[in-house]
């Protein structure tokens, strides 16, 4: 039993090291590796390597696990779909597009909007530039309406949790509500949450770092319907 466990751990580590050299792969290629991955623990490792970031838990937490088997072929098909979604999202001004993995070890698209563009300090009402950017992004979501969506608001560490927590929720809701006003289906947006200042991506001791931490993140990930379509060979 101990020897078997050792083999499993070694296999997971080998897969992780193999993927660490694959940063330049597109999602289609990575999907073949990830779709045939070996479970949630490996998925968290893969999520870190594919995204090139240290926030391994975040990528692994996106999307609900499903009962259907997700095979390597499914991963390739969904990877291609997400490649196309990422390319479309990259055309949106003031949006940064990255790749992460979801709870099913499938590629997903992370789009980050800078709160310095979206909001005034300590505010959550959208300015005209933000509305124009989100109008372009809404077109992407409607084109890829088989992708589920999660929206997270973040703040810097200035102020207390009593201020930052509701502010981050309000910012996430402002983006969600505006996207829905533009025709994005409410059923496509699966979660809208505020993270307060708990997940900084930069140094809060500098003005530049705080600016990066004030942000809204939108994740596009494979819905159960998309996974089933990929399994059935009907997803384009």
C-alpha positions in Angstrom: 0.0 0.0 0.0 2.8 2.3 0.9 4.7 1.6 -2.3 1.5 2.2 -4.3 1.0 5.6 -2.6 4.6 6.5 -3.3 4.1 5.7 -7.0 1.0 7.9 -7.1 2.8 10.8 -5.5 5.7 10.4 -7.8 3.4 10.3 -10.8 1.7 13.5 -9.8 5.1 15.2 -9.3 6.3 14.1 -12.6 3.2 15.4 -14.3 3.7 18.7 -12.5 7.3 19.0 -13.6 6.4 18.1 -17.1 3.7 20.8 -17.2 6.1 23.4 -15.7 7.9 23.4 -19.0 4.7 24.0 -21.0 4.0 27.6 -20.2 4.0 28.4 -23.9 1.3 25.8 -24.8 -2.1 27.1 -25.8 -5.2 25.9 -24.0 -5.9 23.2 -26.6 -2.6 21.4 -25.9 -2.8 21.9 -22.2 -6.4 20.6 -22.2 -5.2 17.2 -23.4 -2.9 17.0 -20.4 -5.3 18.5 -17.9 -8.4 16.7 -19.1 -6.7 13.4 -18.4 -5.3 14.6 -15.0 -5.4 12.6 -11.9 -7.7 14.3 -9.4 -8.2 17.4 -7.4 -4.8 17.5 -5.7 -3.0 17.3 -9.0 -5.5 19.7 -10.4 -4.4 22.3 -7.9 -0.8 21.8 -8.9 -1.6 22.0 -12.6 -3.6 25.2 -12.0 -0.5 26.9 -10.6 1.7 25.8 -13.4 -0.6 26.6 -16.2 -1.5 30.1 -14.9 2.2 30.8 -14.0 1.0 32.2 -10.6 1.3 31.1 -7.0 -2.5 31.4 -6.3 -3.0 27.7 -6.8 -6.2 27.4 -4.8 -8.0 30.1 -6.8 -7.8 28.3 -10.1 -8.7 25.0 -8.6 -11.8 26.5 -6.9 -13.5 27.8 -10.0 -16.4 25.7 -11.1 -18.3 22.9 -9.5 -17.2 19.4 -9.9 -19.5 17.2 -11.9 -20.4 13.5 -12.0 -19.5 13.0 -15.6 -16.1 11.6 -16.5 -13.8 14.2 -18.1 -11.4 12.5 -20.4 -8.4 13.7 -22.3 -10.4 14.2 -25.5 -12.8 16.4 -23.6 -10.0 18.5 -22.3 -8.7 19.1 -25.8 -12.1 20.2 -27.2 -12.8 22.5 -24.2 -9.2 23.9 -24.4 -9.8 24.9 -28.0 -13.1 26.6 -27.1 -11.4 28.5 -24.3 -8.5 29.5 -26.6 -11.0 31.2 -28.8 -12.8 32.8 -25.8 -9.4 34.1 -24.5 -8.5 35.6 -27.8 -11.9 37.4 -28.0 -11.5 38.7 -24.4 -8.0 40.0 -25.2 -9.7 42.5 -27.6 -11.4 44.2 -24.7 -9.7 47.4 -23.7 -8.3 47.6 -20.1 -8.8 43.8 -19.6 -5.9 41.5 -18.7 -6.5 37.9 -19.8 -4.9 34.8 -18.2 -5.3 31.1 -18.2 -6.2 29.0 -15.0 -7.7 25.6 -14.4 -11.1 24.9 -12.9 -12.3 22.3 -10.4 -12.5 19.7 -13.2 -8.9 20.3 -14.3 -10.2 22.0 -17.4 -8.8 25.3 -18.8 -10.7 28.4 -17.9 -10.3 32.1 -18.8 -9.5 34.8 -16.1 -10.2 38.4 -17.1 -9.1 41.1 -14.7 -10.4 44.6 -14.8 -8.5 47.3 -13.0 -10.6 49.0 -10.4 -8.7 52.2 -11.1 -10.4 52.1 -14.5 -13.7 50.7 -13.2 -14.2 52.8 -10.1 -13.2 55.9 -8.3 -11.5 55.4 -4.9 -13.9 53.9 -2.3 -16.7 53.9 -4.9 -18.6 51.2 -6.8 -20.5 53.1 -9.4 -19.2 52.5 -12.9 -17.7 55.3 -14.9 -18.2 55.8 -18.7 -14.9 54.1 -19.6 -15.8 51.1 -17.5 -19.2 50.9 -19.1 -17.6 51.0 -22.6 -15.1 48.2 -21.7 -17.9 46.0 -20.2 -20.1 46.5 -23.2 -17.3 44.9 -25.3 -16.8 42.2 -22.8 -20.6 41.5 -22.7 -20.4 40.6 -26.4 -17.7 38.0 -25.6 -19.9 36.4 -22.8 -22.9 36.3 -25.1 -20.9 34.7 -27.9 -19.6 32.1 -25.4 -22.8 31.7 -23.5 -22.0 28.0 -22.8 -19.3 29.2 -20.4 -20.3 29.7 -16.8 -19.1 33.0 -15.1 -17.8 33.9 -11.7 -17.2 37.5 -10.7 -15.0 38.6 -7.8 -14.4 42.1 -6.4 -11.2 43.0 -4.5 -9.9 46.0 -2.7 -6.5 47.1 -1.4 -5.7 47.0 2.3 -6.5 50.7 3.0 -9.4 50.9 5.5 -10.9 48.2 7.7 -12.7 45.0 6.7 -15.9 46.7 7.7 -15.3 49.0 4.7 -13.5 46.8 2.3 -15.7 43.7 2.5 -18.9 45.3 1.4 -17.1 47.6 -1.0 -15.7 44.5 -2.8 -19.1 42.9 -2.9 -20.7 46.1 -4.3 -18.0 46.4 -7.0 -18.6 42.8 -8.1 -22.3 43.4 -8.1 -21.9 46.6 -10.1 -20.1 44.6 -12.9 -22.6 41.7 -12.7 -25.6 44.0 -12.9 -24.2 46.0 -15.8 -23.4 42.9 -17.8 -26.9 41.6 -17.3 -28.3 45.0 -18.4 -26.4 44.5 -21.6 -28.1 41.2 -22.3 -25.8 38.7 -20.5 -28.1 36.0 -19.1 -28.4 36.0 -15.3 -28.3 32.2 -15.4 -24.8 32.3 -17.0 -23.4 34.3 -14.0 -23.1 31.6 -11.3 -21.4 33.5 -8.5 -20.8 37.1 -7.5 -18.5 37.6 -4.5 -16.4 40.1 -2.7 -13.0 39.2 -1.4 -12.2 42.4 0.4 -8.4 42.8 0.8 -7.7 39.1 1.5 -6.2 38.2 -1.9 -3.7 40.9 -2.9 -1.7 40.4 -6.1 0.8 43.2 -5.3 2.5 45.0 -2.4 -0.1 47.0 -0.5 2.7 49.2 1.0 3.1 51.1 -2.4 0.6 53.1 -4.3 1.3 51.1 -7.5 0.7 47.9 -5.6 -2.6 49.1 -4.1 -3.8 50.1 -7.5 -3.2 46.5 -8.8 -5.1 45.1 -5.8 -8.2 47.2 -6.5 -9.6 45.1 -9.2 -12.5 42.9 -10.4 -11.9 39.4 -11.8 -14.2 37.6 -14.1 -13.8 33.9 -14.7 -15.2 32.0 -17.7 -15.2 28.3 -17.2 -16.8 25.2 -18.7 -20.4 24.7 -17.7 -21.7 21.2 -17.2 -23.6 21.6 -20.5 -20.3 22.4 -22.3 -18.6 19.4 -20.7 -21.4 17.1 -21.8 -21.3 18.5 -25.3 -17.5 17.9 -25.4 -18.0 14.4 -24.2 -20.6 13.8 -26.9 -18.4 15.3 -29.6 -20.9 18.1 -30.4 -19.0 21.1 -29.0 -17.5 23.3 -31.7 
